Amino acid sequence: MSGHSKWHNIQAKKGKVDAKRGKIFTKIGKEIAVAVKNGGANLDSNARLRDVIAKAKAANMPNDNIQRAIKKAAGEADTVSYEDIVYEGYGPSGIAVIVETLTDNKNRTAGNVRHAFTKQGGNMGASGCVSFMFQKKGEIVIEKNDTLDEDELMMMALDTGAEDFASEDEVFVVTTTPEDFGSVREELEAQGIEFLEAEIKMIPDTYTAIDEETATKFQKMLDQLEDDDDVQNVYHNAEFPEGWEG
């Protein structure tokens, strides 16, 4: 089966992940706090918390950090007040962009996000202006290695309820509905499968090829957004030029 995630193409343009590791852990810590506030600290009864922890593990967040974040969130559950706000708009050359934020000050966040759009020739739009071009899906990314048989892994994924399975250059990508994501992920985890990434995200229906000049501008916009502490996730439909390194 084939997919259209272009995971490697987009993931490769997210900058030097190791250099941003601390910031990534901080963002995941906020997601843990919200999950604990909404559903409690008990993993057995809080599916959202289980999903966030899977995301944390895929990002190589140490278990001690994860447990500390859960305990901290449980102790501060009454004082945590982050608001989920999604912004939509267009990057340079009309690239569709969705920005998910968790914020305790929506005026600050809206101003920062708007600035990131306009600085590189884009513009923030109204709610719904680009989200119709995306579908919410669970995505599990598995690095290829000599011990993984593609056909066996595909059958395993589909048998657990996955919608699609794709083989890309260096990874396998398992796609699920948001509702089935948790059970598929847990089944694969139980089989000893390790993930490079495991989360529910917005996946574009089609991709827009961009040239190097646009790619340079857009990468600056992505960097500015991802450096913002209030921004949790950025999704887009840009297809970077082959071999482009930023």
C-alpha positions as CSV (number, residue, x, y, z in Angstrom):
1,M,0.0,0.0,0.0
2,S,1.2,3.5,-0.5
3,G,0.7,6.8,1.3
4,H,1.3,10.4,0.6
5,S,2.9,11.6,3.9
6,K,6.2,12.7,2.4
7,W,7.4,12.4,6.0
8,H,11.1,12.4,5.2
9,N,10.8,15.4,2.9
10,I,9.1,17.5,5.6
11,Q,10.8,16.1,8.7
12,A,14.2,16.8,7.1
13,K,13.4,20.5,7.0
14,K,12.6,20.9,10.7
15,G,16.1,22.1,11.5
16,K,18.7,20.5,13.8
17,V,16.5,18.5,16.1
18,D,19.2,17.8,18.6
19,A,19.8,21.5,19.0
20,K,16.2,22.0,19.8
21,R,15.8,19.0,22.1
22,G,15.3,21.1,25.2
23,K,12.6,23.2,23.6
24,I,10.8,20.0,22.3
25,F,10.8,18.6,25.8
26,T,9.3,21.8,27.1
27,K,6.5,21.7,24.5
28,I,5.8,18.0,25.3
29,G,5.7,18.9,29.0
30,K,2.9,21.4,28.3
31,E,1.0,18.7,26.5
32,I,1.4,16.4,29.5
33,A,0.2,19.1,31.8
34,V,-3.0,19.6,29.7
35,A,-3.6,15.9,29.4
36,V,-3.2,15.4,33.2
37,K,-5.5,18.4,33.9
38,N,-8.2,17.0,31.6
39,G,-8.0,13.3,32.4
40,G,-5.9,12.8,35.5
41,A,-2.4,11.2,36.0
42,N,-3.6,7.6,35.8
43,L,-2.3,6.1,32.5
44,D,-4.8,3.3,32.5
45,S,-7.8,5.7,32.3
46,N,-6.2,8.6,30.4
47,A,-5.7,7.7,26.7
48,R,-4.6,11.2,25.8
49,L,-1.8,11.0,28.4
50,R,-0.7,7.6,26.9
51,D,-0.5,9.2,23.5
52,V,1.5,12.2,24.7
53,I,3.9,9.8,26.5
54,A,4.3,7.8,23.2
55,K,5.2,11.1,21.5
56,A,7.7,11.9,24.3
57,K,9.4,8.5,24.0
58,A,9.6,8.9,20.2
59,A,11.4,12.2,20.7
60,N,13.8,10.5,23.1
61,M,12.6,12.3,26.1
62,P,14.1,10.5,29.1
63,N,11.7,8.6,31.3
64,D,12.7,10.5,34.4
65,N,11.7,13.8,32.6
66,I,8.4,12.2,31.6
67,Q,7.6,11.1,35.2
68,R,8.7,14.4,36.6
69,A,6.4,16.2,34.2
70,I,3.4,14.0,35.2
71,K,4.0,14.5,38.9
72,K,4.4,18.3,38.4
73,A,1.2,18.5,36.4
74,A,-0.7,16.4,38.9
75,G,0.4,18.8,41.7
76,E,-0.5,21.9,39.7
77,A,-3.6,20.6,37.9
78,D,-5.8,23.3,39.4
79,T,-3.5,26.1,38.3
80,V,-2.7,25.0,34.7
81,S,-4.7,27.1,32.3
82,Y,-3.4,26.7,28.8
83,E,-5.8,27.4,26.0
84,D,-5.8,25.4,22.7
85,I,-5.8,27.8,19.8
86,V,-5.3,26.9,16.1
87,Y,-4.2,29.5,13.6
88,E,-4.3,29.1,9.8
89,G,-2.9,31.0,6.9
90,Y,-0.6,31.1,3.9
91,G,3.2,31.1,3.8
92,P,5.2,32.5,0.9
93,S,3.9,31.3,-2.6
94,G,0.6,30.4,-1.0
95,I,1.8,27.4,1.1
96,A,-1.0,26.3,3.4
97,V,0.0,26.4,7.1
98,I,-1.7,25.3,10.3
99,V,-0.2,26.4,13.6
100,E,-1.4,24.6,16.8
101,T,-0.7,26.5,20.1
102,L,-1.1,26.0,23.8
103,T,-1.1,29.4,25.5
104,D,-1.9,31.3,28.7
105,N,-1.9,34.6,26.8
106,K,-3.7,34.5,23.5
107,N,-3.0,38.1,22.6
108,R,0.8,37.5,22.8
109,T,0.5,34.3,20.8
110,A,-1.7,35.7,18.1
111,G,0.7,38.6,17.6
112,N,3.8,36.4,17.5
113,V,2.2,34.0,15.0
114,R,0.9,36.8,12.8
115,H,4.4,38.3,12.8
116,A,6.0,35.0,11.7
117,F,3.6,34.8,8.8
118,T,4.0,38.4,7.6
119,K,7.7,38.7,8.0
120,Q,8.3,36.1,5.2
121,G,5.6,37.3,2.8
122,G,2.8,35.2,4.1
123,N,-0.5,36.1,5.8
124,M,-2.6,34.7,8.6
125,G,-6.2,33.9,7.5
126,A,-9.5,33.2,9.0
127,S,-10.3,29.9,10.8
128,G,-11.0,27.2,8.2
129,C,-9.1,28.9,5.3
130,V,-6.7,26.0,4.8
131,S,-7.8,23.3,7.2
132,F,-10.1,21.8,4.5
133,M,-6.9,20.8,2.6
134,F,-5.8,18.6,5.5
135,Q,-7.0,15.5,7.3
136,K,-6.5,14.7,10.9
137,K,-4.7,11.3,11.1
138,G,-2.6,9.3,13.4
139,E,0.9,8.8,12.1
140,I,3.5,6.3,13.3
141,V,6.9,6.5,11.7
142,I,9.3,3.5,12.0
143,E,12.9,3.6,10.9
144,K,13.9,0.9,8.5
145,N,16.5,-1.7,9.6
146,D,17.7,-5.2,8.8
147,T,15.5,-6.8,11.4
148,L,12.2,-5.4,10.1
149,D,10.5,-7.3,7.3
150,E,8.3,-4.9,5.3
151,D,5.6,-7.3,4.4
152,E,5.3,-8.6,8.0
153,L,5.2,-5.1,9.4
154,M,2.6,-4.1,6.9
155,M,0.3,-7.0,7.8
156,M,0.9,-6.4,11.5
157,A,-0.1,-2.7,11.1
158,L,-3.2,-3.5,9.0
159,D,-4.3,-6.3,11.3
160,T,-4.2,-3.9,14.3
161,G,-6.5,-1.5,12.5
162,A,-4.2,0.9,10.5
163,E,-5.7,2.6,7.5
164,D,-2.5,2.7,5.4
165,F,1.1,1.6,5.3
166,A,3.8,3.3,3.2
167,S,7.4,2.5,2.5
168,E,9.5,5.6,2.0
169,D,13.3,6.1,1.6
170,E,14.4,5.5,5.2
171,V,11.2,4.9,7.0
172,F,7.9,3.1,7.1
173,V,4.8,5.2,7.8
174,V,1.7,3.8,9.4
175,T,-1.5,5.9,9.1
176,T,-4.6,5.5,11.3
177,T,-7.8,7.3,12.0
178,P,-7.5,9.5,15.2
179,E,-9.9,7.1,17.0
180,D,-7.7,4.0,16.2
181,F,-4.4,5.7,16.8
182,G,-4.0,4.7,20.4
183,S,-4.9,1.0,19.9
184,V,-2.7,0.6,16.8
185,R,0.2,2.3,18.5
186,E,-0.1,0.2,21.7
187,E,-0.4,-3.0,19.6
188,L,2.8,-2.2,17.7
189,E,4.5,-1.2,20.9
190,A,3.6,-4.5,22.4
191,Q,5.3,-6.3,19.5
192,G,8.5,-4.5,20.3
193,I,8.3,-1.9,17.5
194,E,10.1,1.3,18.2
195,F,9.0,4.7,16.7
196,L,10.7,7.7,15.3
197,E,7.5,9.6,15.7
198,A,4.0,8.7,17.0
199,E,1.3,11.3,17.1
200,I,-2.0,12.6,15.7
201,K,-1.4,15.3,13.2
202,M,-2.8,17.2,10.3
203,I,-1.8,15.6,6.9
204,P,-2.3,17.6,3.7
205,D,-4.3,16.0,0.9
206,T,-1.8,17.3,-1.7
207,Y,1.6,19.0,-1.6
208,T,2.8,22.2,-3.3
209,A,6.3,22.0,-4.9
210,I,8.4,25.1,-4.0
211,D,11.7,26.4,-5.4
212,E,14.8,27.1,-3.4
213,E,14.1,30.8,-2.9
214,T,10.7,30.1,-1.5
215,A,12.1,27.2,0.6
216,T,14.6,29.5,2.2
217,K,11.9,32.0,3.1
218,F,9.6,29.4,4.4
219,Q,12.2,27.7,6.5
220,K,12.8,31.0,8.3
221,M,9.1,31.2,8.9
222,L,9.0,27.7,10.3
223,D,12.1,28.3,12.5
224,Q,10.4,31.5,13.9
225,L,7.2,29.6,14.7
226,E,8.9,26.5,16.2
227,D,11.1,28.7,18.4
228,D,8.0,30.2,19.9
229,D,7.2,28.6,23.3
230,D,3.5,28.8,22.7
231,V,3.6,26.9,19.4
232,Q,3.2,23.2,19.7
233,N,2.9,22.0,16.1
234,V,3.2,23.4,12.6
235,Y,1.7,21.6,9.6
236,H,2.1,22.6,6.0
237,N,1.8,21.3,2.4
238,A,5.1,22.5,1.1
239,E,7.3,20.0,-0.9
240,F,10.9,21.2,-0.6
241,P,13.2,20.9,-3.6
242,E,15.0,17.6,-3.9
243,G,18.3,17.6,-2.0
244,W,17.6,21.0,-0.4
245,E,19.4,21.4,2.9
246,G,18.3,24.8,4.1
